[in-house]
Amino acid sequence: DFGGAEKIVISLANATIAHHEVSICCMEHKGALEREVDPRVPVLSLGKGEGNDATMPWKIARLLREGDFDVLHTHNWGVFLEGGLAAMLAGTGARVHTVHGPYREYPAGLKSRLKLGLRHFLERLVARRFHRIAGVSDAISRYIVEDIGVRGGNVCTVHNGIPVTAGAPPSREGAGPV
């Protein structure tokens, strides 16, 4: 489906397919953005329904093993645990995660605080097995460290880039105040 993180995944896949074998795996279903994916990039769909699904790490691990993937690059917190566990099960060598934004707000209450605390605990454990966890801004990288509690040298910032295309407006550098 349509979203900023999804657009970034497509841009990364389309930009790297000329030099690497690349696949995109959607946890739920393929969305309308599939038509923007380079035809050389396979787009897989796992059909995950609403809520948690304990079988997802095994399904992803099977895909990783069958595809003999060297790198797993997950995006956003909704797939971090499942993807990380799958990469460990499959023995996938390099693991990278990109965080595009903070968690959605959890409802008030003890149950929500306990659930969030457990999730953050598990994320901190799995994060140790990732080579890099990238925030798309310095604020998001601070959030990963301060709010989620991920420690270590594997947290970094990789700013989202905007591709420059033919006909792009000229640089405003040195143009003075607007």
TORKOL-808412 format. One record per residue (C-alpha): residue number from 1; x, y, z. Coordinates in Angstrom, 2 decimals. Layout:
N
+-----+---------+---------+---------+
|   i |       X |       Y |       Z |
+-----+---------+---------+---------+
| NUM |       X |       Y |       Z |
...
+-----+---------+---------+---------+
END
This chain:
178
+-----+---------+---------+---------+
|   i |       X |       Y |       Z |
+-----+---------+---------+---------+
|   1 |    0.00 |    0.00 |    0.00 |
|   2 |    0.97 |    3.62 |   -0.34 |
|   3 |    3.30 |    5.26 |    2.16 |
|   4 |    6.65 |    6.97 |    2.55 |
|   5 |    8.52 |    3.89 |    3.78 |
|   6 |    7.05 |    1.85 |    0.95 |
|   7 |    8.24 |    4.42 |   -1.60 |
|   8 |   11.75 |    4.27 |   -0.10 |
|   9 |   11.78 |    0.45 |   -0.37 |
|  10 |   10.81 |    0.69 |   -4.04 |
|  11 |   13.45 |    3.36 |   -4.71 |
|  12 |   16.15 |    1.23 |   -3.05 |
|  13 |   15.12 |   -1.90 |   -4.95 |
|  14 |   14.90 |   -0.13 |   -8.29 |
|  15 |   18.27 |    1.58 |   -7.75 |
|  16 |   20.14 |   -1.61 |   -6.82 |
|  17 |   18.64 |   -4.21 |   -9.15 |
|  18 |   21.19 |   -3.46 |  -11.89 |
|  19 |   24.03 |   -4.71 |   -9.66 |
|  20 |   22.37 |   -7.04 |   -7.13 |
|  21 |   19.62 |   -9.61 |   -6.90 |
|  22 |   16.81 |   -7.87 |   -5.04 |
|  23 |   13.37 |   -8.98 |   -3.88 |
|  24 |   10.63 |   -7.19 |   -1.97 |
|  25 |    8.55 |   -9.12 |    0.55 |
|  26 |    5.25 |   -7.66 |    1.74 |
|  27 |    4.02 |   -9.01 |    5.06 |
|  28 |    0.36 |   -8.58 |    4.22 |
|  29 |   -0.39 |   -8.07 |    0.53 |
|  30 |    0.92 |   -6.40 |   -2.57 |
|  31 |   -0.46 |   -2.91 |   -2.97 |
|  32 |   -1.01 |   -0.40 |   -5.72 |
|  33 |    2.64 |    0.69 |   -5.58 |
|  34 |    3.71 |   -2.67 |   -7.04 |
|  35 |    3.37 |   -1.15 |  -10.50 |
|  36 |    6.26 |    1.25 |   -9.65 |
|  37 |    8.64 |   -1.66 |   -8.96 |
|  38 |   11.17 |   -2.49 |  -11.66 |
|  39 |    9.89 |   -5.64 |  -13.44 |
|  40 |   13.18 |   -7.41 |  -12.62 |
|  41 |   12.40 |   -7.18 |   -8.87 |
|  42 |   10.22 |  -10.04 |   -7.60 |
|  43 |    7.52 |   -8.89 |   -5.20 |
|  44 |    6.41 |  -11.55 |   -2.71 |
|  45 |    3.45 |  -11.45 |   -0.37 |
|  46 |    2.97 |  -13.46 |    2.84 |
|  47 |   -0.74 |  -12.75 |    3.35 |
|  48 |   -0.44 |  -11.88 |    7.05 |
|  49 |   -3.74 |  -10.92 |    8.61 |
|  50 |   -4.42 |   -8.45 |   11.40 |
|  51 |   -2.64 |   -8.88 |   14.71 |
|  52 |    0.33 |  -11.00 |   15.67 |
|  53 |    1.15 |  -14.18 |   13.78 |
|  54 |    3.72 |  -16.46 |   15.42 |
|  55 |    4.28 |  -18.33 |   12.14 |
|  56 |    5.70 |  -15.28 |   10.32 |
|  57 |    9.36 |  -15.70 |   11.42 |
|  58 |    9.32 |  -19.27 |   10.09 |
|  59 |    7.67 |  -18.25 |    6.81 |
|  60 |   10.19 |  -15.47 |    6.29 |
|  61 |   13.09 |  -17.76 |    7.28 |
|  62 |   11.97 |  -20.27 |    4.66 |
|  63 |   11.96 |  -17.54 |    2.00 |
|  64 |   15.41 |  -16.37 |    3.10 |
|  65 |   16.82 |  -19.90 |    2.91 |
|  66 |   15.15 |  -20.75 |   -0.41 |
|  67 |   16.32 |  -17.46 |   -1.94 |
|  68 |   19.80 |  -17.83 |   -0.45 |
|  69 |   19.73 |  -14.16 |    0.58 |
|  70 |   22.87 |  -12.56 |    1.99 |
|  71 |   21.13 |   -9.47 |    3.38 |
|  72 |   17.80 |   -8.80 |    5.08 |
|  73 |   16.73 |   -5.14 |    5.17 |
|  74 |   13.54 |   -4.56 |    7.17 |
|  75 |   11.62 |   -1.29 |    7.43 |
|  76 |    9.69 |    0.04 |   10.44 |
|  77 |    8.89 |   -1.59 |   13.75 |
|  78 |    5.98 |   -3.70 |   12.53 |
|  79 |    8.33 |   -6.23 |   10.91 |
|  80 |   11.47 |   -5.81 |   13.01 |
|  81 |   10.98 |   -8.72 |   15.39 |
|  82 |    9.64 |  -11.14 |   12.80 |
|  83 |   12.33 |  -10.26 |   10.26 |
|  84 |   15.13 |  -10.35 |   12.83 |
|  85 |   14.07 |  -13.73 |   14.19 |
|  86 |   13.71 |  -15.06 |   10.64 |
|  87 |   17.20 |  -13.89 |    9.67 |
|  88 |   18.64 |  -15.61 |   12.74 |
|  89 |   16.75 |  -18.84 |   11.96 |
|  90 |   17.86 |  -18.76 |    8.32 |
|  91 |   21.43 |  -17.76 |    9.06 |
|  92 |   21.18 |  -14.66 |    6.88 |
|  93 |   24.54 |  -12.91 |    7.17 |
|  94 |   23.79 |   -9.20 |    7.15 |
|  95 |   20.80 |   -7.65 |    8.88 |
|  96 |   19.80 |   -4.01 |    8.47 |
|  97 |   16.72 |   -2.23 |    9.79 |
|  98 |   15.45 |    1.24 |    8.88 |
|  99 |   13.14 |    3.17 |   11.19 |
| 100 |   11.04 |    5.75 |    9.37 |
| 101 |    9.11 |    7.05 |   12.37 |
| 102 |    8.18 |    6.45 |   15.98 |
| 103 |    5.65 |    3.95 |   17.25 |
| 104 |    2.00 |    4.75 |   17.01 |
| 105 |    0.56 |    5.84 |   20.31 |
| 106 |   -0.41 |    2.97 |   22.59 |
| 107 |   -3.64 |    3.42 |   24.56 |
| 108 |   -3.34 |    4.37 |   28.20 |
| 109 |   -3.38 |    1.65 |   30.81 |
| 110 |   -1.30 |   -0.99 |   32.52 |
| 111 |   -1.88 |   -3.67 |   29.87 |
| 112 |   -0.59 |   -1.36 |   27.12 |
| 113 |    2.45 |   -0.31 |   29.15 |
| 114 |    3.30 |   -3.96 |   29.85 |
| 115 |    2.88 |   -4.93 |   26.20 |
| 116 |    5.04 |   -2.02 |   25.06 |
| 117 |    7.67 |   -2.81 |   27.71 |
| 118 |    7.84 |   -6.45 |   26.59 |
| 119 |    8.06 |   -5.42 |   22.95 |
| 120 |   10.90 |   -2.97 |   23.65 |
| 121 |   12.74 |   -5.63 |   25.68 |
| 122 |   12.50 |   -8.08 |   22.76 |
| 123 |   13.53 |   -5.38 |   20.29 |
| 124 |   16.64 |   -4.60 |   22.34 |
| 125 |   17.57 |   -8.30 |   22.30 |
| 126 |   17.02 |   -8.70 |   18.56 |
| 127 |   18.78 |   -5.37 |   17.83 |
| 128 |   22.03 |   -6.89 |   19.07 |
| 129 |   21.91 |   -9.26 |   16.08 |
| 130 |   21.50 |   -6.46 |   13.51 |
| 131 |   24.54 |   -4.93 |   11.86 |
| 132 |   22.86 |   -1.53 |   11.50 |
| 133 |   19.69 |    0.09 |   12.69 |
| 134 |   19.21 |    3.31 |   10.78 |
| 135 |   16.97 |    6.19 |   11.65 |
| 136 |   15.95 |    8.42 |    8.74 |
| 137 |   16.72 |   11.52 |   10.83 |
| 138 |   18.81 |   12.41 |   13.85 |
| 139 |   15.59 |   12.71 |   15.88 |
| 140 |   14.54 |    9.16 |   14.94 |
| 141 |   18.02 |    7.82 |   15.77 |
| 142 |   17.78 |    9.48 |   19.21 |
| 143 |   14.32 |    7.94 |   19.62 |
| 144 |   15.77 |    4.47 |   18.89 |
| 145 |   18.41 |    4.93 |   21.58 |
| 146 |   16.47 |    6.91 |   24.20 |
| 147 |   12.90 |    5.58 |   23.91 |
| 148 |   13.41 |    2.02 |   22.66 |
| 149 |   16.67 |    1.61 |   24.57 |
| 150 |   18.79 |    0.17 |   21.76 |
| 151 |   22.43 |    0.63 |   22.73 |
| 152 |   25.65 |    0.05 |   20.89 |
| 153 |   27.41 |    1.28 |   17.84 |
| 154 |   24.96 |   -0.20 |   15.36 |
| 155 |   22.50 |    2.75 |   15.47 |
| 156 |   23.15 |    5.36 |   12.79 |
| 157 |   21.34 |    8.00 |   10.76 |
| 158 |   20.80 |    7.67 |    7.03 |
| 159 |   18.77 |   10.63 |    5.79 |
| 160 |   16.19 |    9.92 |    3.13 |
| 161 |   17.50 |   11.23 |   -0.16 |
| 162 |   15.53 |   12.82 |   -2.92 |
| 163 |   16.62 |   11.71 |   -6.38 |
| 164 |   17.57 |   14.58 |   -8.68 |
| 165 |   16.03 |   14.13 |  -12.09 |
| 166 |   16.35 |   15.93 |  -15.39 |
| 167 |   14.38 |   19.14 |  -15.32 |
| 168 |   14.75 |   19.51 |  -11.57 |
| 169 |   14.68 |   23.12 |  -10.39 |
| 170 |   18.10 |   24.72 |  -10.12 |
| 171 |   19.88 |   24.86 |   -6.77 |
| 172 |   18.92 |   27.78 |   -4.51 |
| 173 |   22.42 |   27.79 |   -3.03 |
| 174 |   23.65 |   31.37 |   -2.81 |
| 175 |   20.27 |   32.71 |   -3.93 |
| 176 |   19.84 |   34.73 |   -0.74 |
| 177 |   16.77 |   35.09 |    1.46 |
| 178 |   13.34 |   34.28 |    0.11 |
+-----+---------+---------+---------+
END
